[in-house]
């Protein structure tokens, strides 16, 4: 996607589906921010909200606690992230069963980052699931879960080629994946070319674009470099000189994300997954531009 003039989409008010991703809070202050954001976005009636996951220990427990609270205290449908990293099959299966018992019926199945960090070699646990496709099959064997997986329009950093990466996606689908959510991207041409190649391979599940509103350009750029997502020069130029101007940066971020999603809608896309970074303001504004409205406010009107 090249820089666009912000305009109303020709299809902006066709039915749009959205989902939101959150991460489990580490502190009481972060927890307050998370639940404030959830309350702000919940009236937009998302298809589901996903909660990220880290292998083992307190991160896993925080994910489970957040997902359980979503089930108990909201009308939202939570999707719990789950990885293969640093756990045996039995340990992972216990987590899957605990989600089922908590009322969760949707899991986002991911291989997970290497224990030693992004950029290092991934080594499967000797007694664990080796890859995402194996994890998907294991989840489906335990219960009638909806399973979402990842996809990479610019290929996974560890894949030898885009074709090899699409082979991996095909394996996930063959094992029962119901939906793929993409890594974030900023050039929509990457998404549309990827979608053409995936469809040409006979993969028919939804390929939902992952959208990240740029809260902090430097942080987003650094993360993109680790995950194989390119950052166009025009995007860097948009944020140039705004390192210490938070309010203007938010306005620019909203405009950039709005340009991207409206262009995707004009290309026939009607489903989006937003990486919220646990903040609602930019995502809410973008959803408004897509024609989504607070259901409570509509009822009151």
C-alpha positions in Angstrom: 0.0 0.0 0.0 1.4 3.4 -1.0 0.4 6.6 0.8 -3.3 7.3 0.2 -5.6 10.3 0.6 -7.9 9.5 3.4 -11.4 9.1 2.0 -14.6 7.3 2.8 -14.5 3.7 1.6 -16.9 2.8 -1.2 -17.8 -0.2 0.9 -17.2 1.2 4.3 -20.8 0.4 5.5 -21.0 -3.2 4.3 -21.0 -5.7 7.2 -17.6 -5.7 8.8 -16.3 -8.3 11.3 -13.6 -7.5 13.8 -11.7 -9.3 16.5 -9.3 -7.8 19.1 -6.1 -9.1 20.6 -5.0 -8.4 24.2 -2.1 -9.5 26.4 -2.4 -10.6 30.1 -1.5 -7.8 32.5 1.6 -7.9 34.7 0.6 -5.3 37.3 -2.6 -3.9 38.8 -2.1 -0.7 36.8 -1.8 -2.7 33.5 -4.9 -4.7 34.6 -6.9 -1.6 35.0 -5.9 -0.4 31.5 -6.7 -3.8 30.0 -10.2 -3.9 31.4 -10.9 -0.3 30.6 -10.0 -1.1 27.0 -12.1 -4.3 27.0 -15.1 -2.3 28.3 -14.6 0.3 25.6 -14.3 -2.1 22.7 -16.9 -4.7 23.8 -20.0 -2.7 22.6 -18.6 -3.0 19.0 -19.6 -6.7 19.2 -16.4 -8.4 18.0 -16.4 -11.9 16.8 -14.0 -12.8 19.5 -11.2 -11.4 21.6 -7.9 -13.3 21.9 -5.5 -13.3 24.8 -1.8 -14.0 24.2 0.2 -16.7 25.9 3.7 -17.4 27.1 5.2 -20.8 27.9 4.8 -21.9 31.4 4.8 -20.2 34.8 3.0 -16.9 35.6 2.4 -15.9 32.0 0.3 -19.0 31.4 -1.5 -18.4 34.6 -2.3 -14.8 33.8 -3.6 -15.8 30.4 -5.9 -18.3 31.9 -7.1 -15.9 34.6 -7.8 -13.2 31.9 -9.7 -15.7 29.7 -11.7 -17.0 32.6 -12.7 -13.5 33.7 -13.8 -12.8 30.1 -16.1 -15.8 30.2 -17.5 -15.0 33.6 -17.9 -11.3 33.4 -18.6 -10.4 29.8 -20.6 -11.5 26.8 -17.4 -11.7 24.7 -16.2 -14.9 23.2 -12.5 -15.4 24.3 -9.9 -17.1 22.2 -7.0 -18.4 24.3 -3.6 -18.4 22.7 -1.6 -21.6 23.1 2.0 -22.6 22.1 4.1 -25.7 21.8 7.1 -24.2 23.6 8.8 -25.7 26.6 6.0 -28.1 27.5 5.2 -31.8 27.1 2.1 -32.9 25.2 0.5 -33.9 28.5 1.1 -30.5 29.9 -0.3 -28.7 26.8 -3.3 -31.1 26.8 -4.0 -30.3 30.4 -4.1 -26.6 29.5 -6.5 -27.3 26.6 -8.8 -29.3 28.9 -8.7 -26.5 31.5 -9.8 -24.0 28.8 -12.7 -26.3 27.9 -13.7 -26.6 31.5 -13.6 -22.8 31.8 -16.0 -22.5 28.9 -13.5 -21.5 26.2 -14.3 -22.9 22.8 -11.8 -21.1 20.6 -8.0 -21.5 20.7 -5.3 -19.6 18.7 -2.7 -22.3 18.1 0.9 -21.1 17.6 4.2 -22.8 17.6 5.6 -20.0 19.8 9.0 -18.2 19.9 12.2 -20.1 20.7 12.8 -20.2 24.5 16.1 -18.3 23.9 14.3 -15.5 22.1 13.3 -14.4 18.6 16.1 -14.9 16.1 17.5 -18.0 17.8 16.9 -21.6 16.6 13.7 -23.2 17.6 14.0 -26.6 19.3 10.9 -28.7 20.0 10.4 -30.0 23.5 11.5 -33.7 23.4 8.1 -34.8 24.7 6.0 -32.0 23.2 4.2 -31.1 20.0 6.8 -30.4 17.3 5.0 -27.9 15.2 1.7 -25.9 15.0 0.0 -28.5 12.8 0.6 -31.2 15.5 -0.8 -28.8 18.1 -3.9 -28.2 16.0 -4.5 -31.9 15.6 -4.0 -32.4 19.4 -6.5 -29.7 20.3 -9.1 -31.0 17.8 -8.7 -34.5 19.3 -9.5 -33.2 22.8 -12.6 -31.1 22.0 -14.7 -29.4 19.4 -12.7 -26.2 19.5 -12.6 -23.5 16.8 -8.9 -23.2 16.0 -7.2 -20.2 14.5 -3.5 -20.2 13.4 -1.0 -17.7 12.1 -0.1 -16.7 8.5 2.7 -14.5 7.2 2.2 -12.4 4.1 5.9 -11.7 3.9 6.8 -15.2 5.1 7.8 -16.4 8.5 11.4 -15.3 9.3 12.5 -18.9 9.6 10.9 -20.2 6.4 13.2 -20.9 3.5 10.7 -19.4 1.0 7.1 -18.1 0.8 6.1 -21.4 -0.9 7.6 -23.4 2.1 5.7 -21.1 4.5 2.4 -21.8 2.6 3.2 -25.5 2.8 3.3 -25.0 6.6 -0.1 -23.2 6.4 -1.5 -26.1 4.3 -0.4 -28.6 7.0 -2.2 -26.6 9.7 -5.4 -26.6 7.5 -5.1 -30.3 6.9 -5.0 -30.8 10.7 -8.2 -28.8 11.2 -7.4 -25.1 11.4 -10.5 -23.0 10.9 -9.0 -19.6 10.3 -5.6 -17.9 9.8 -4.7 -14.5 11.2 -1.8 -12.8 9.6 1.2 -11.1 11.0 0.8 -7.4 10.8 1.9 -5.6 7.6 1.8 -2.1 6.3 1.8 -2.6 2.5 -1.5 -4.1 1.5 0.0 -5.4 -1.7 1.8 -8.0 0.4 -1.5 -9.2 1.8 -3.3 -9.4 -1.6 -0.4 -11.2 -3.3 -0.2 -13.7 -0.4 -4.0 -14.3 -0.6 -3.8 -15.0 -4.3 -1.1 -17.5 -3.8 -2.9 -19.2 -0.9 -6.1 -19.5 -2.8 -4.2 -20.8 -5.8 -3.0 -23.6 -3.6 -6.6 -24.5 -2.7 -6.6 -23.2 0.8 -10.1 -21.8 1.4 -10.2 -20.9 5.1 -10.5 -17.2 6.0 -7.2 -15.3 5.9 -7.8 -12.5 8.3 -5.5 -9.5 8.1 -3.8 -8.5 11.3 -3.7 -4.8 11.8 -1.5 -2.9 14.3 -2.2 0.8 14.9 1.3 2.3 15.5 1.3 3.4 19.1 5.1 3.9 19.1 6.8 3.9 15.7 10.3 3.0 17.0 9.0 0.0 19.1 6.8 -1.2 16.2 9.7 -0.9 13.7 12.0 -2.9 16.0 9.4 -5.6 16.5 8.7 -5.7 12.7 12.4 -6.3 12.0 12.3 -9.4 14.3 9.1 -10.8 12.8 9.9 -10.3 9.1 7.4 -7.5 8.5 8.7 -4.7 6.3 8.4 -1.0 7.2 7.9 1.2 4.1 9.9 4.4 3.9 6.7 6.4 3.5 5.5 5.1 6.9 8.7 6.2 8.6 8.3 9.6 7.0 4.8 10.0 8.5 6.2 9.7 12.0 9.4 11.6 11.5 9.9 14.2 14.2 7.1 13.0 16.4 9.1 11.1 19.0 8.1 13.4 21.8 4.8 14.6 20.4 2.4 12.0 21.7 -0.9 13.6 20.7 0.1 14.3 17.1 1.6 10.8 16.9 -1.8 9.4 17.8 -3.6 11.4 15.2 -1.1 10.3 12.5 -1.4 6.7 13.7 -5.1 6.8 13.4 -4.9 8.3 9.9 -2.4 5.7 8.7 -4.4 2.7 10.0 -7.6 4.1 8.6 -6.0 4.5 5.2 -4.9 0.8 5.4 -8.2 -0.7 6.5 -10.3 1.4 4.0 -8.0 0.3 1.2 -8.4 -3.4 2.3 -12.2 -3.0 2.4 -12.1 -1.5 -1.1 -10.2 -4.7 -2.1 -13.0 -6.9 -0.8 -11.8 -7.6 2.8 -14.5 -7.5 5.5 -12.8 -9.1 8.5 -10.0 -7.6 10.6 -8.0 -8.7 13.6 -6.6 -5.7 15.6 -3.5 -6.0 17.8 -4.7 -3.5 20.4 -1.6 -3.4 22.6 -4.3 -3.3 25.4 -5.3 0.2 24.3 -8.7 1.0 22.9 -8.6 4.6 21.6 -7.0 4.1 18.1 -8.8 0.8 17.5 -12.2 2.2 18.5 -11.7 5.2 16.1 -10.7 2.9 13.2 -13.7 0.6 13.8 -15.9 3.7 13.7 -14.5 4.6 10.3 -15.4 1.1 9.2 -19.0 1.7 10.1 -19.1 -0.2 13.4 -21.1 1.5 16.1 -21.5 1.0 19.9 -24.4 -1.5 20.1 -25.6 0.0 23.4 -25.7 3.5 22.0 -27.7 2.3 18.9 -30.2 0.6 21.2 -30.6 3.7 23.2 -31.2 5.8 20.1 
